[in-house]
Amino acid sequence: MTQPHVLLVGETRFPFHSLDEMGPHIEDALGETTVITSTTDRSALTDLSAYDIVVDYLTDSALTDEQRAGLFSFIESGGGYLGLHCAADLTSQPDGDGSVTPREEPLPELRAFLGGHFLGHPEQAEFGVEIVEREHPIIDGVSDFRVFDEPYKLAHDEDVEVLAWMDHEELDRYPVVWTKTHGAGRICYASLGHTPEALEQPSYRRLLRNAVGWLAEQ
């Protein structure tokens, strides 16, 4: 298989989840088998003909109608989508002072597309990740592992396939990785990715590289 061409889209408007800081860690985690273009320009989503996969690391997920249509059409036609960490935050928006203020409800079109959304998080901590769908290609060679990151509490739809769950002593059971389809395309969401330590975790790196292969296998 030829190297998948990946568009990594993020932003630098907040003191956290900055693509300038985390982009190199994400690119390194995805591996040398991918050709990655990194951008903060959301207009790139209007023409994805040069790419096989979109990797979403946006905190403020608001898109114009044209950008959203470009993304959805790309996936419906067989493209792949990998949402990392803050990609599930469908309520945060800039407050004008470099931080965020919440929307009342998650962005509905993106909520339906992703199959879930971010609810909140406690402090960063070490916690376990329990693998449950061991026959899925994304899980090939991946066993239960521990990671230091920002543990995301997430709502998810019943029709997504959860591949891994959080094992946190102070939290309920929340999904860490799930997949779904959208038209002819494939979607994978993975909640880890706030810290460089998470993206350097060997088992998680294996999982992400497997996800890229699965998403590009159309």
Residue pairs with C-beta under 8 A, 6 or more apart in sequence:
1 213
1 216
1 217
3 33
3 34
3 35
4 33
4 34
4 35
4 52
4 53
4 80
4 212
4 213
4 215
4 216
5 34
5 35
5 37
5 50
5 51
5 52
5 53
6 30
6 34
6 35
6 36
6 37
6 51
6 52
6 53
6 54
6 55
6 212
7 36
7 37
7 39
7 44
7 45
7 48
7 51
7 53
7 54
7 55
8 19
8 23
8 26
8 27
8 36
8 37
8 38
8 39
8 55
8 57
9 39
9 40
9 41
9 42
9 44
9 45
9 54
9 55
9 56
9 57
9 58
10 17
10 18
10 19
10 22
10 23
10 38
10 39
10 40
10 56
10 57
10 58
11 17
11 18
11 19
11 40
11 58
11 59
11 60
12 18
12 19
12 20
12 40
13 59
13 60
13 94
13 98
14 59
14 94
14 98
14 99
14 100
15 98
15 99
16 59
16 194
17 57
17 59
17 85
17 86
17 194
19 38
19 40
19 57
22 57
22 193
22 196
22 199
23 38
23 57
25 196
25 199
25 200
26 55
26 57
26 84
26 193
26 199
27 36
27 38
28 199
29 199
29 200
29 204
29 205
29 208
29 209
30 36
30 55
30 208
30 209
30 212
31 205
31 208
31 209
31 212
33 209
33 212
34 53
34 212
36 55
37 44
37 51
42 58
42 63
42 64
42 67
43 67
45 54
45 63
45 67
45 68
45 70
45 71
45 74
46 66
46 67
46 69
46 70
47 70
48 54
48 70
48 71
48 74
48 79
51 74
51 79
52 79
52 80
52 215
52 216
52 218
53 79
53 80
53 81
53 82
53 212
53 215
53 216
54 71
54 74
54 75
54 79
54 80
54 81
54 82
55 82
55 83
55 84
56 81
56 82
56 83
56 84
56 87
57 84
57 85
57 86
57 87
57 193
58 86
58 87
59 86
59 89
59 92
59 100
60 92
60 93
60 94
60 100
61 87
61 89
61 90
61 92
61 107
61 110
62 93
62 107
63 71
63 110
68 109
68 110
71 81
72 109
72 113
72 182
74 185
75 81
75 113
75 182
75 183
75 185
75 186
75 187
76 182
76 183
76 184
76 185
77 183
77 184
77 185
78 183
78 184
78 185
78 218
79 185
79 218
80 185
80 186
80 187
80 188
80 212
80 214
80 215
80 216
80 218
81 182
81 185
81 186
81 187
81 188
81 215
82 188
82 189
82 190
82 208
82 211
82 212
82 215
83 114
83 187
83 188
83 189
83 190
84 189
84 190
84 192
84 193
85 150
85 152
85 190
85 191
85 192
85 193
85 194
86 118
86 193
86 194
87 114
87 189
88 114
88 116
88 117
88 118
88 152
88 154
88 189
88 191
89 117
89 118
90 103
90 106
90 107
90 110
90 111
90 114
90 117
90 118
91 102
91 103
91 104
91 105
91 106
91 107
91 117
91 118
92 100
92 101
92 102
92 103
93 100
93 101
93 102
93 103
94 100
94 101
95 101
106 117
111 117
113 182
113 187
114 187
114 189
115 156
115 157
115 159
115 160
115 178
115 180
115 187
115 189
116 154
116 155
116 156
116 157
116 160
116 175
116 178
116 189
117 154
117 155
118 152
118 153
118 154
119 152
119 153
119 154
119 155
120 153
121 150
121 151
121 152
121 153
122 151
122 170
122 171
124 148
124 149
124 150
124 151
124 194
124 195
125 148
125 151
125 168
126 146
126 147
126 148
127 146
127 147
127 149
127 151
127 166
127 167
127 168
127 169
127 171
128 144
128 145
128 146
128 166
128 167
128 168
129 144
129 145
129 146
129 147
129 164
129 165
129 166
129 167
129 176
129 192
129 203
129 204
130 144
130 164
130 165
130 166
130 167
131 139
131 142
131 143
131 144
131 163
131 164
132 162
132 163
132 164
132 165
133 139
133 161
133 162
133 163
133 164
136 161
136 163
136 179
137 210
137 213
137 214
137 217
138 163
138 177
138 179
138 188
138 207
138 210
138 211
138 214
139 163
139 164
139 207
139 210
140 210
141 206
141 210
142 203
142 206
142 207
142 210
143 203
144 167
145 201
145 202
145 203
145 204
147 192
147 197
147 198
147 201
147 204
148 195
148 197
148 198
149 192
149 193
149 194
149 195
149 197
149 198
150 194
150 195
151 166
151 168
151 171
151 174
152 174
152 191
153 171
153 172
153 174
154 174
154 175
154 191
156 162
156 175
156 178
157 180
159 180
160 175
160 178
160 179
160 180
161 178
161 179
161 180
162 175
162 177
162 178
163 176
163 177
163 178
163 179
164 175
164 176
164 177
164 207
165 173
165 174
165 175
165 176
166 173
166 174
166 175
166 176
166 191
167 173
168 174
174 191
175 191
176 190
176 191
176 192
177 188
177 189
177 190
177 191
177 207
178 188
178 189
179 186
179 187
179 188
179 189
179 214
180 186
180 187
181 187
184 218
185 218
186 214
186 215
186 218
188 211
188 214
188 215
190 204
190 207
190 208
190 211
192 198
192 199
192 201
192 204
193 199
198 204
199 205
199 208
